[in-house]
Amino acid sequence: MKISVAGTGYVGLVTGVCLAEIGHDVICYDVDKVKIEQLKSGHLPIYEPLLEESIERNIRAKRLHFTSSPLEAYTQAEIVYIAVGTPEKIDGAANLDYVNSAAKEIATYVQKDVIVVTKSTVPFGTNKQLKELMNAHKRYPIKVDVASNPEFLREGSAVHDTFHGDRIVIGAESEEVASVIEKINEPFKIPIIKTSIESAEMIKYAANAFLAMKITFVNEIANLCEYIGADIQDVANGIGTDQRIGKKFLRAGIGYGGSCFPKDTHALLHLSHNFNYPFSILESVIHVNHHQQMRLYEKAKSMALSFFQKKVVVLGLTFKPNTDDIREAPSLRMIEVLLEEGAVVTVYDPAAMKAVEQIFGDRLTYAKSALEAIEGVDAVFIVTEWDEIKEISFSSYLLRMKQPLIFDGRNCYQVEQAKKYPVTYVSIGREDVICATLSNTYTIQSAP
Ligand SMILES: NC(=O)c1ccc[n+]([C@@H]2O[C@H](COP(=O)([O-])OP(=O)(O)OC[C@H]3O[C@@H](n4cnc5c(N)ncnc54)[C@H](O)[C@@H]3O)[C@@H](O)[C@H]2O)c1
């Protein structure tokens, strides 16, 4: 079958490439001409492990094509995946402008019966609205069907996840449509769950809300551990070993960010309010996570530390390791608050320096490596646990920093290890290690 994919972002590109990898003939289309030219010349516009090799392989096998022409993308298409962005609107709702314009464009150009499969995360009711929209805009007497096929990949392991996902969800109005999509996905050999369109739309939001809640729950337990002297890693292990709970998503830290959890939790809350349903637990998750992102900074303030005119480095800027995505990354708020306080801020990230420079310009210093970043600084805030950052040893901090003051928002090191060095090491949900000489070496000022 001739498959086209609308949108070559994190989801669309991975979808198109992986469908080509299992043998389908795929055209990836994007309105961003620069991106398409980059892809045609074999350059990856995003950082995603394993993707580049797969693109090269499938372009060579002539199964994968890129275009910025909707005519070329849609005229002969039998299946079109929509994988464009659904960012957050000011009121928290999902912005469906990109999805709607992709649907109109498909309807304008497509000349054959088509199944339009939505990968973008969209609120319930959207797929049926898209069907009406396309029927209103189609130029040929063709049959338009829709299916919801929500995406569960994680940035940073997107290709792996596509081949080893836990399930593929297909929501369709008829068994006939569902089985076409099922057949396309068969080579992945992943369990398929077929549902109504509404249930598929809900599964995606419920999954993201649940994961956000799990992270937030463990973060609240971590904060409590600090008061009672318990260790969150032991507690998470103790509860996660219970198979009803599971170990994943039980790592305490300074909260979630990224292109999905924040906007999807807001969109689900917005939807529930449309039905006058008070989704209290979700409201709390959003509220608690917002505060958690400032947890480390607040801990520093509670130690009466001032960063005014201090050299401070923020290590790890992406919302998680192995991606270049900084959308809603906790690092951005951390940088803002440090700058507001008058700190002299250096940043480092293995993949997101350009993106961060576009936001902060010359208000920051940009280091070329993690080790260079910590040279001569008064304090380090670890926000994202890239391997390069986790590999910095305590002796390196001691050797290079002016003051060995480390705030670790991702619990990258063992507390027992920190105790072996004359460093101050503050993490989340665990005992703080305070260097005996901290008050002598660091100018402690009263918090304003
Ligand atoms: N990023 C993730 O980890 C992830 C995971 C699961 C689901 N999702 C969902 O998948 C969707 C896409 O997310 P993303 O992160 O890939 O977005 P993205 O912003 O990285 O990419 C979207 C792409 O769509 C293109 N585009 C916009 N309008 C278009 C149109 N009319 N036709 C063709 N291309 C168009 C843009 O130029 C851009 O390249 C969202 O709904 C998101 O919530 C994302």
The ligand as an SDF file (V2000), in Angstrom:
LIG
                    3D

 44 48  0  0  0  0  0  0  0  0999 V2000
    7.5890   13.8170   20.7380 N   0  0  0  0  0  0  0  0  0  0  0  0
    7.1560   12.7360   21.3820 C   0  0  0  0  0  0  0  0  0  0  0  0
    7.8850   12.1120   22.1520 O   0  0  0  0  0  0  0  0  0  0  0  0
    5.7360   12.2470   21.1700 C   0  0  0  0  0  0  0  0  0  0  0  0
    5.3790   10.9820   21.6450 C   0  0  0  0  0  0  0  0  0  0  0  0
    4.0720   10.5350   21.4370 C   0  0  0  0  0  0  0  0  0  0  0  0
    3.1510   11.3480   20.8030 C   0  0  0  0  0  0  0  0  0  0  0  0
    3.5260   12.5920   20.3780 N   0  0  0  0  0  0  0  0  0  0  0  0
    2.5380   13.4030   19.6700 C   0  0  0  0  0  0  0  0  0  0  0  0
    2.8350   13.3450   18.2720 O   0  0  0  0  0  0  0  0  0  0  0  0
    2.5370   14.6040   17.6530 C   0  0  0  0  0  0  0  0  0  0  0  0
    3.7670   15.1390   16.9530 C   0  0  0  0  0  0  0  0  0  0  0  0
    4.7530   15.4150   17.9220 O   0  0  0  0  0  0  0  0  0  0  0  0
    6.2720   15.7250   17.5420 P   0  0  0  0  0  0  0  0  0  0  0  0
    7.0060   15.8310   18.7950 O   0  0  0  0  0  0  0  0  0  0  0  0
    6.6950   14.7660   16.4880 O   0  0  0  0  0  0  0  0  0  0  0  0
    6.0800   17.1770   16.8700 O   0  0  0  0  0  0  0  0  0  0  0  0
    7.1780   18.0730   16.1500 P   0  0  0  0  0  0  0  0  0  0  0  0
    6.8500   19.4610   16.5010 O   0  0  0  0  0  0  0  0  0  0  0  0
    8.5320   17.5280   16.4190 O   0  0  0  0  0  0  0  0  0  0  0  0
    6.9120   17.8370   14.5990 O   0  0  0  0  0  0  0  0  0  0  0  0
    5.7570   18.2560   13.9280 C   0  0  0  0  0  0  0  0  0  0  0  0
    6.1160   18.4060   12.4530 C   0  0  0  0  0  0  0  0  0  0  0  0
    4.9110   18.6240   11.7130 O   0  0  0  0  0  0  0  0  0  0  0  0
    5.2030   19.5490   10.6750 C   0  0  0  0  0  0  0  0  0  0  0  0
    3.9370   20.0920   10.1770 N   0  0  0  0  0  0  0  0  0  0  0  0
    3.1450   21.0570   10.6940 C   0  0  0  0  0  0  0  0  0  0  0  0
    2.0330   21.2180    9.9360 N   0  0  0  0  0  0  0  0  0  0  0  0
    2.1240   20.3140    8.9170 C   0  0  0  0  0  0  0  0  0  0  0  0
    1.2890   19.9800    7.8350 C   0  0  0  0  0  0  0  0  0  0  0  0
    0.1120   20.5870    7.6130 N   0  0  0  0  0  0  0  0  0  0  0  0
    1.6960   19.0090    6.9890 N   0  0  0  0  0  0  0  0  0  0  0  0
    2.8900   18.3850    7.1630 C   0  0  0  0  0  0  0  0  0  0  0  0
    3.7220   18.6620    8.1870 N   0  0  0  0  0  0  0  0  0  0  0  0
    3.3250   19.6080    9.0590 C   0  0  0  0  0  0  0  0  0  0  0  0
    6.1280   20.5600   11.3280 C   0  0  0  0  0  0  0  0  0  0  0  0
    6.8350   21.3020   10.3850 O   0  0  0  0  0  0  0  0  0  0  0  0
    7.0140   19.6200   12.1560 C   0  0  0  0  0  0  0  0  0  0  0  0
    8.1390   19.1860   11.4170 O   0  0  0  0  0  0  0  0  0  0  0  0
    2.0030   15.4980   18.7710 C   0  0  0  0  0  0  0  0  0  0  0  0
    0.6070   15.4390   18.8010 O   0  0  0  0  0  0  0  0  0  0  0  0
    2.5930   14.8750   20.0170 C   0  0  0  0  0  0  0  0  0  0  0  0
    1.8130   15.1350   21.1640 O   0  0  0  0  0  0  0  0  0  0  0  0
    4.8090   13.0510   20.5260 C   0  0  0  0  0  0  0  0  0  0  0  0
  1  2  1  0
  2  3  2  0
  2  4  1  0
  4  5  1  0
  4 44  2  0
  5  6  2  0
  6  7  1  0
  7  8  2  0
  8  9  1  0
  8 44  1  0
  9 10  1  0
  9 42  1  0
 10 11  1  0
 11 12  1  0
 11 40  1  0
 12 13  1  0
 13 14  1  0
 14 15  2  0
 14 16  1  0
 14 17  1  0
 17 18  1  0
 18 19  2  0
 18 20  1  0
 18 21  1  0
 21 22  1  0
 22 23  1  0
 23 24  1  0
 23 38  1  0
 24 25  1  0
 25 26  1  0
 25 36  1  0
 26 27  1  0
 26 35  1  0
 27 28  2  0
 28 29  1  0
 29 30  1  0
 29 35  2  0
 30 31  1  0
 30 32  2  0
 32 33  1  0
 33 34  2  0
 34 35  1  0
 36 37  1  0
 36 38  1  0
 38 39  1  0
 40 41  1  0
 40 42  1  0
 42 43  1  0
M  CHG  2   8   1  16  -1
M  END
$$$$
